[in-house]
Amino acid sequence: MKPDFRGFDAGARLILRSVLSLVFLTGGVVSLVAEEVAPAGARGPGLFIEAKDELGGFEPLNLATAFAGVFRALPDEVQVRPAGNHFYFAYSRAGAVRHGNFRLDAADRDRGVIHFALDGENGPAGRRGRAFGRGDGVKVTGVTPFIYVVHFDGKAVVFRLNELAGVAPGEVSMRGGETYLGPVEDDSGLGFFLLWHEAAKRFFFILDEARLAEPLERTAVSGRLRIGVPSGFAFYRDRYTPRWILVGVRRGEVARNGIFDGPFDRMPDNLLVGEALKRALVAARPELKGRIERFGNSADLKARVLVRPYILYDEPDELAVFDSCAARAAGPKAYYRCFATGLPR
């Protein structure tokens, strides 16, 4: 059966990403909104460009001239964070601020490709993007697995990718039958371990407490539930293993596509081993077999299956569903299914 990329729910809350929209697999389309970049670097190192001579001549609706203008404004070396291989920028002209990013995708950067996206005249809803390569006068060279040099129009920029090699959960943080897919550094600054639970057929984002960048506050909802401040991320204390499972993200943050919109689009691409992620995605949804490559991209690289194994919530009371489900769960398999959807399975 041909997979329907428009909408499915494997309990893993799989998501299809395209250049211009997010198709949530529970149905519905959410337009991509501006990447929030500020001079203070809320998303990690980025670039805020005031309108100067080097930007004065390009037409934002022409991606080729926009690419050239922004690339000329880059410093000689940039740090790419978080885990999604995006370098964010924002520029101001005539009182208006536009946002965009360069992306060195693990799927095609070694083929000499860099991606560029930019807001349109009407803001993020009009975001456009495309790949640039040799045909555009762009040369991308890998120096190490985490350092790439991009050459264009006589200028060279070093892109240092997010390097999390060696970051792994301890034995106490994993159970038998779980596969460690890789570390994730989220826009929020929090760190996670992405796991696949074979028996429950579920993905999990486990909090890396060594990279915990905010306090976790108790709630009246459950003794096992904590909410991060200021992220609003909701974590549940595992009954069987001493670890915190990400179970909820604020709905409003997702709508804004802010820095606290969750790690669903931050796969550990730079450190994925073989086809481990692909096997997990196909196990979650067998109809994906033969339709995706090892990063979860479609064959034409225009769409990607991503993972959102948590609920979206407005009020903390909505998180009580996890206690209710856990109380009814007969054994670990049923228990862990609770934390992908918050519903008994």
C-alpha positions as CSV (number, residue, x, y, z in Angstrom):
1,M,0.0,0.0,0.0
2,K,1.3,3.4,-0.9
3,P,1.8,5.5,2.3
4,D,-0.4,8.5,2.7
5,F,2.0,11.3,3.7
6,R,-0.9,13.6,4.4
7,G,-2.0,12.1,7.7
8,F,-1.3,9.1,9.9
9,D,-0.7,8.4,13.6
10,A,1.5,5.6,14.6
11,G,1.4,6.6,18.3
12,A,4.7,8.2,17.5
13,R,3.1,11.3,16.2
14,L,5.0,11.2,12.9
15,I,5.2,14.4,11.0
16,L,5.9,15.2,7.4
17,R,8.0,18.3,6.7
18,S,8.2,20.1,3.4
19,V,9.9,23.4,2.5
20,L,6.7,25.4,3.0
21,S,4.5,23.6,5.4
22,L,4.3,21.1,8.2
23,V,1.8,18.3,7.6
24,F,0.8,16.9,11.0
25,L,-0.1,13.3,10.5
26,T,-3.2,13.7,12.6
27,G,-4.4,15.9,9.7
28,G,-4.1,19.6,8.9
29,V,-1.5,21.9,7.6
30,V,0.5,24.4,9.6
31,S,2.4,27.0,7.6
32,L,6.1,27.4,8.6
33,V,6.5,30.6,10.6
34,A,9.6,32.6,11.2
35,E,12.6,31.1,12.9
36,E,13.1,33.2,16.0
37,V,16.5,34.7,15.8
38,A,17.7,37.6,18.0
39,P,21.0,39.2,18.4
40,A,21.2,37.6,21.8
41,G,21.2,34.2,20.1
42,A,18.1,32.6,21.7
43,R,18.5,29.7,19.2
44,G,22.2,29.5,19.8
45,P,24.8,31.3,17.6
46,G,23.1,33.1,14.8
47,L,23.4,36.3,12.8
48,F,21.4,39.5,12.9
49,I,22.2,41.8,10.0
50,E,21.3,45.5,9.8
51,A,20.6,46.7,6.3
52,K,23.9,47.8,4.9
53,D,25.5,48.3,1.5
54,E,26.2,44.6,1.1
55,L,22.5,43.9,1.4
56,G,21.1,47.0,-0.2
57,G,20.9,45.6,-3.7
58,F,19.2,42.3,-3.4
59,E,15.6,41.6,-4.0
60,P,14.2,39.3,-1.2
61,L,11.8,37.5,-3.5
62,N,14.7,36.4,-5.8
63,L,16.3,33.6,-3.8
64,A,19.5,33.6,-5.9
65,T,20.2,37.3,-5.2
66,A,19.1,36.9,-1.6
67,F,21.5,34.0,-1.1
68,A,24.3,36.1,-2.5
69,G,23.5,39.1,-0.3
70,V,23.2,37.2,2.9
71,F,26.2,35.0,2.2
72,R,28.4,38.1,1.6
73,A,27.3,39.4,5.1
74,L,28.4,36.2,6.9
75,P,31.6,36.2,8.9
76,D,34.4,33.9,7.9
77,E,33.3,31.2,10.4
78,V,29.9,30.4,11.9
79,Q,28.8,27.9,14.5
80,V,25.7,25.8,13.5
81,R,23.4,24.9,16.3
82,P,21.2,23.1,17.3
83,A,21.1,19.6,16.0
84,G,19.2,20.3,12.8
85,N,22.2,21.7,10.9
86,H,20.5,25.1,10.4
87,F,22.4,28.4,10.7
88,Y,19.7,31.0,11.4
89,F,19.9,34.6,10.4
90,A,17.7,37.7,10.5
91,Y,18.0,41.0,8.8
92,S,16.4,44.4,9.2
93,R,15.5,46.9,6.5
94,A,13.2,49.9,6.6
95,G,11.9,48.8,10.0
96,A,11.0,45.3,8.9
97,V,12.8,42.1,10.1
98,R,13.0,39.0,8.0
99,H,14.3,35.6,9.0
100,G,15.8,32.7,7.2
101,N,18.5,30.0,7.4
102,F,21.2,28.1,5.7
103,R,21.1,24.3,6.1
104,L,23.8,21.8,5.5
105,D,21.6,18.7,5.4
106,A,23.2,15.4,6.2
107,A,21.4,13.8,3.2
108,D,23.1,15.9,0.5
109,R,25.8,18.2,1.9
110,D,28.5,15.7,0.8
111,R,27.1,16.0,-2.7
112,G,28.0,19.7,-2.6
113,V,24.6,21.1,-1.7
114,I,23.6,23.8,0.8
115,H,19.9,24.8,1.4
116,F,18.7,28.4,1.8
117,A,15.3,29.6,3.0
118,L,13.9,33.1,3.5
119,D,10.7,34.7,4.6
120,G,8.5,36.3,1.9
121,E,7.0,39.8,1.8
122,N,4.1,38.7,4.0
123,G,6.4,37.1,6.6
124,P,6.9,33.5,7.5
125,A,3.8,32.3,5.7
126,G,5.5,33.1,2.4
127,R,8.7,31.4,3.2
128,R,10.6,30.1,0.2
129,G,13.7,28.0,-0.1
130,R,15.8,25.9,-2.4
131,A,19.1,24.0,-2.7
132,F,22.2,25.7,-4.1
133,G,25.1,23.8,-5.6
134,R,27.8,23.8,-8.3
135,G,25.3,25.0,-10.9
136,D,24.8,28.1,-8.8
137,G,28.5,28.7,-8.4
138,V,28.5,27.2,-4.9
139,K,31.1,24.7,-3.7
140,V,30.6,22.8,-0.5
141,T,33.7,20.9,0.9
142,G,33.7,18.6,3.9
143,V,36.9,19.0,5.9
144,T,35.9,16.8,8.8
145,P,32.4,15.2,9.6
146,F,31.6,18.4,11.5
147,I,33.4,21.1,9.5
148,Y,32.3,22.2,6.1
149,V,33.6,25.1,3.9
150,V,31.2,26.8,1.5
151,H,32.7,28.8,-1.3
152,F,30.7,31.3,-3.3
153,D,31.7,34.4,-5.4
154,G,35.2,34.6,-4.1
155,K,34.2,34.2,-0.4
156,A,34.7,31.1,1.8
157,V,32.7,30.5,5.0
158,V,33.5,27.8,7.5
159,F,30.4,26.1,8.9
160,R,31.1,24.3,12.2
161,L,28.3,21.8,12.8
162,N,26.9,20.8,16.2
163,E,29.3,18.1,17.5
164,L,27.8,15.8,20.1
165,A,29.9,12.7,19.5
166,G,30.3,10.7,22.6
167,V,27.1,11.9,24.2
168,A,25.1,8.9,25.2
169,P,22.7,7.8,28.0
170,G,24.2,5.6,30.7
171,E,23.1,2.0,31.1
172,V,20.6,3.0,33.8
173,S,18.8,5.3,31.3
174,M,18.0,2.5,28.9
175,R,16.0,-0.7,29.1
176,G,16.3,-4.0,27.2
177,G,14.8,-3.8,23.8
178,E,15.5,-0.1,23.4
179,T,17.8,1.3,20.7
180,Y,19.7,4.5,21.2
181,L,19.4,6.6,18.0
182,G,21.5,9.6,19.0
183,P,21.8,12.8,21.0
184,V,19.6,15.9,20.3
185,E,20.3,19.5,21.2
186,D,17.1,21.4,21.0
187,D,16.5,25.1,20.2
188,S,15.6,25.6,23.9
189,G,19.1,24.6,24.9
190,L,18.0,21.3,26.5
191,G,19.6,18.0,25.5
192,F,17.7,14.8,24.8
193,F,18.5,11.2,23.9
194,L,16.3,9.8,21.1
195,L,15.3,6.2,21.8
196,W,13.3,3.6,20.0
197,H,11.4,1.1,22.1
198,E,10.9,-2.0,19.9
199,A,8.2,-3.8,22.0
200,A,6.0,-0.7,22.4
201,K,6.8,0.5,18.9
202,R,7.4,4.0,20.2
203,F,10.0,6.7,20.1
204,F,11.0,8.6,23.2
205,F,12.9,11.8,23.9
206,I,14.7,11.2,27.2
207,L,16.0,14.3,29.1
208,D,19.8,14.5,29.3
209,E,20.1,15.7,32.9
210,A,23.7,16.6,32.4
211,R,22.6,19.2,29.9
212,L,19.6,20.4,31.9
213,A,19.5,24.2,31.4
214,E,16.4,25.0,33.4
215,P,14.7,24.1,36.7
216,L,11.9,21.5,36.7
217,E,8.9,22.5,38.8
218,R,6.5,20.3,40.5
219,T,2.8,20.4,39.6
220,A,-0.4,19.5,41.4
221,V,-1.3,17.2,38.5
222,S,1.0,14.3,39.4
223,G,3.9,13.6,41.7
224,R,5.7,12.1,38.7
225,L,5.2,15.2,36.5
226,R,7.5,18.2,36.2
227,I,7.4,21.2,33.9
228,G,10.5,23.0,32.8
229,V,10.7,26.8,33.3
230,P,10.7,28.7,31.0
231,S,10.4,26.0,28.2
232,G,7.0,24.6,29.4
233,F,8.3,21.1,28.4
234,A,6.5,18.5,30.5
235,F,8.4,15.5,31.8
236,Y,7.2,12.3,33.4
237,R,9.4,10.2,35.8
238,D,9.6,6.7,34.5
239,R,8.3,4.0,36.9
240,Y,10.8,1.4,35.8
241,T,13.9,3.3,35.0
242,P,15.2,6.5,36.7
243,R,14.8,8.9,33.8
244,W,12.5,11.8,32.6
245,I,10.4,11.2,29.5
246,L,9.3,14.2,27.5
247,V,5.5,13.9,27.4
248,G,4.2,17.4,26.5
249,V,5.0,20.7,24.8
250,R,2.9,23.8,24.9
251,R,0.5,24.1,22.0
252,G,1.1,27.9,21.7
253,E,4.8,27.4,21.2
254,V,4.3,25.0,18.4
255,A,1.9,27.5,16.7
256,R,4.5,30.2,17.0
257,N,7.4,27.9,15.9
258,G,9.3,29.4,18.8
259,I,12.4,28.1,20.6
260,F,10.2,26.0,22.9
261,D,8.2,24.2,20.1
262,G,9.8,20.9,21.0
263,P,12.6,18.7,19.4
264,F,10.4,17.0,16.8
265,D,12.4,18.5,14.0
266,R,15.8,17.9,15.6
267,M,16.9,14.5,14.6
268,P,20.5,13.4,15.4
269,D,21.4,13.2,11.7
270,N,25.1,13.9,12.2
271,L,25.5,10.8,14.4
272,L,22.9,8.3,13.0
273,V,24.4,4.9,12.6
274,G,23.4,3.1,9.4
275,E,19.7,2.7,8.8
276,A,18.7,2.5,12.5
277,L,16.2,5.5,12.2
278,K,14.8,4.2,9.0
279,R,14.2,0.8,10.5
280,A,12.4,2.3,13.4
281,L,10.2,4.5,11.2
282,V,9.2,1.6,9.0
283,A,8.5,-0.5,12.1
284,A,6.2,2.3,13.3
285,R,4.5,2.6,9.9
286,P,5.2,-0.4,7.6
287,E,3.7,1.4,4.6
288,L,6.8,3.6,4.6
289,K,8.9,0.7,3.4
290,G,10.7,1.5,0.2
291,R,9.6,5.2,0.4
292,I,12.2,6.7,2.6
293,E,16.0,6.8,2.9
294,R,18.0,6.4,6.1
295,F,17.3,9.9,7.4
296,G,13.6,9.5,6.9
297,N,13.5,11.7,3.8
298,S,11.4,11.0,0.8
299,A,13.3,9.9,-2.3
300,D,13.3,13.4,-3.8
301,L,14.4,14.9,-0.4
302,K,11.5,17.3,-0.5
303,A,9.7,15.9,2.5
304,R,10.8,14.1,5.7
305,V,9.1,12.0,8.3
306,L,9.8,13.4,11.7
307,V,8.9,12.2,15.2
308,R,6.7,13.9,17.9
309,P,6.2,11.3,20.6
310,Y,4.4,13.6,23.0
311,I,1.2,15.6,23.3
312,L,0.5,19.3,22.8
313,Y,-1.1,20.9,25.8
314,D,-2.6,24.3,26.9
315,E,-3.1,23.7,30.6
316,P,-1.2,21.4,33.0
317,D,-4.4,19.5,33.9
318,E,-4.4,18.0,30.4
319,L,-1.2,16.1,31.4
320,A,-3.2,14.0,34.0
321,V,-3.9,11.6,31.2
322,F,-0.5,10.0,31.7
323,D,-1.1,9.0,35.3
324,S,-4.5,7.6,34.2
325,C,-3.0,5.5,31.5
326,A,0.0,4.4,33.6
327,A,-2.4,3.2,36.4
328,R,-4.2,0.9,33.9
329,A,-1.1,-0.4,32.1
330,A,-0.5,-4.1,32.7
331,G,3.3,-4.4,32.4
332,P,6.1,-2.4,30.8
333,K,4.9,-2.8,27.2
334,A,1.5,-1.2,27.9
335,Y,3.1,1.3,30.2
336,Y,5.5,2.7,27.7
337,R,2.8,3.0,25.1
338,C,1.2,5.6,27.3
339,F,4.0,8.1,26.8
340,A,3.8,8.3,23.0
341,T,0.1,9.4,23.0
342,G,-1.0,9.6,26.6
343,L,-3.8,7.1,25.7
344,P,-4.2,3.4,26.6
345,R,-3.3,1.0,23.7
